[in-house]
């Protein structure tokens, strides 16, 4: 399984990747520093899952999700972001995201949130 981790912070991408591994997900990981680069990776590499930050330069996470869905790309999509307000969660769900994991997070939160969508 291949996952794309999109976040403008290289450190945060590494934390997300490490947390995925701690949660038991030994996946091939692709990285992108913003939504625009993430969209290019999605088009070129066809990952099985996208984990994206919400706030990024060039193209935000919600803009990335909208661009993917607008292009007919239905790759499963989840947010890993610093904010998790009810409004953001509702917007993410309305746009087709599977979940929103708010920081700080743990390996257990990753496992409990992501596993149901793998079945």
Backbone torsions as a table, in degrees:
resi	resn	phi	psi	omega
1	UNK	NA	139.4	178.3
2	UNK	-115.8	134.2	179.2
3	UNK	-121.7	139.0	173.7
4	UNK	-100.7	124.4	175.6
5	UNK	-107.1	116.9	-177.9
6	UNK	-115.8	117.5	179.3
7	UNK	-160.2	140.1	-179.4
8	UNK	-74.0	-12.1	176.9
9	UNK	-99.6	117.3	178.0
10	UNK	-60.8	-39.1	179.2
11	UNK	-61.0	-44.1	-179.5
12	UNK	-66.4	-37.8	175.9
13	UNK	-58.6	-43.0	-179.8
14	UNK	-66.2	-36.8	177.6
15	UNK	-65.3	-42.5	178.5
16	UNK	-63.5	-43.9	180.0
17	UNK	-62.7	-44.7	178.9
18	UNK	-62.7	-40.5	-179.8
19	UNK	-66.8	-38.0	175.3
20	UNK	-58.1	-45.3	-178.9
21	UNK	-66.2	-41.1	178.2
22	UNK	-63.3	-28.9	179.3
23	UNK	-81.5	-3.4	176.7
24	UNK	96.9	7.3	179.9
25	UNK	-94.4	98.4	-179.8
26	UNK	-93.3	68.4	-175.0
27	UNK	-100.5	158.2	169.2
28	UNK	-71.4	132.4	-175.5
29	UNK	-115.4	129.8	171.4
30	UNK	-106.8	151.7	-178.3
31	UNK	-129.3	150.3	173.6
32	UNK	-146.4	143.0	-176.2
33	UNK	-86.8	-4.6	177.2
34	UNK	-166.2	175.1	-176.1
35	UNK	-64.7	-38.1	179.9
36	UNK	-63.2	-45.3	177.5
37	UNK	-66.5	-36.5	177.6
38	UNK	-62.1	-41.1	178.6
39	UNK	-62.7	-39.5	177.5
40	UNK	-63.2	-41.5	179.2
41	UNK	-65.2	-41.1	178.9
42	UNK	-59.8	-44.4	-178.8
43	UNK	-67.7	-35.4	-176.0
44	UNK	-87.2	-35.9	-170.3
45	UNK	-109.8	-13.9	178.7
46	UNK	47.9	62.8	179.6
47	UNK	-66.4	164.3	179.7
48	UNK	-87.7	-18.8	-178.2
49	UNK	-154.0	142.2	173.7
50	UNK	-116.7	127.1	171.5
51	UNK	-113.5	120.2	-171.9
52	UNK	-131.2	142.9	167.9
53	UNK	-69.2	161.1	179.2
54	UNK	-88.2	-51.1	-175.4
55	UNK	-96.9	113.1	178.9
56	UNK	-146.9	154.9	175.4
57	UNK	-71.9	169.2	177.8
58	UNK	69.3	-59.6	178.4
59	UNK	-150.6	123.9	-179.3
60	UNK	-73.5	171.8	178.9
61	UNK	-64.0	-40.7	-179.4
62	UNK	-69.2	-33.6	175.4
63	UNK	-66.9	-38.3	176.0
64	UNK	-60.9	-47.4	179.8
65	UNK	-60.2	-45.6	179.1
66	UNK	-62.3	-41.7	179.7
67	UNK	-63.5	-41.0	178.7
68	UNK	-63.3	-50.0	-177.8
69	UNK	-65.5	-36.5	177.7
70	UNK	-64.7	-27.9	178.8
71	UNK	-90.7	3.5	179.6
72	UNK	79.9	16.9	179.2
73	UNK	-92.2	114.6	-174.6
74	UNK	-106.1	27.2	177.4
75	UNK	-55.7	131.3	176.8
76	UNK	-53.0	139.9	-170.0
77	UNK	-137.6	133.4	174.7
78	UNK	-137.9	152.3	178.4
79	UNK	-99.9	140.1	167.7
80	UNK	-125.5	104.9	-168.0
81	UNK	-143.8	166.2	-176.8
82	UNK	-79.8	-16.6	-179.0
83	UNK	-115.6	145.4	179.8
84	UNK	-144.1	44.2	-178.7
85	UNK	-66.5	160.3	178.7
86	UNK	-60.3	-36.4	179.2
87	UNK	-64.4	-43.7	179.0
88	UNK	-65.2	-42.2	-179.8
89	UNK	-62.4	-41.1	179.4
90	UNK	-66.0	-41.5	178.9
91	UNK	-65.2	-43.3	178.5
92	UNK	-59.7	-46.5	-179.8
93	UNK	-64.5	-41.9	-179.9
94	UNK	-62.7	-30.7	-179.5
95	UNK	-86.0	-8.0	175.5
96	UNK	109.2	9.1	176.3
97	UNK	-71.5	146.7	179.6
98	UNK	-80.2	-33.3	-176.2
99	UNK	-161.3	166.9	173.7
100	UNK	-135.8	116.7	176.6
101	UNK	-102.3	121.0	-179.6
102	UNK	-94.5	142.7	176.0
103	UNK	-77.5	147.0	-2.7
104	UNK	-75.7	153.4	-178.3
105	UNK	-134.0	170.4	179.8
106	UNK	-132.0	170.1	176.7
107	UNK	-61.2	-36.6	179.7
108	UNK	-64.7	-41.4	177.9
109	UNK	-63.3	-42.9	177.1
110	UNK	-58.9	-51.1	-177.3
111	UNK	-60.3	-49.2	-177.1
112	UNK	-65.9	-30.5	-178.1
113	UNK	-83.4	-43.1	-172.4
114	UNK	-83.5	-40.5	-174.3
115	UNK	-52.1	-42.4	-178.7
116	UNK	-59.5	-24.0	-178.4
117	UNK	-89.4	-2.2	180.0
118	UNK	-91.5	-14.2	-175.9
119	UNK	-72.1	NA	NA
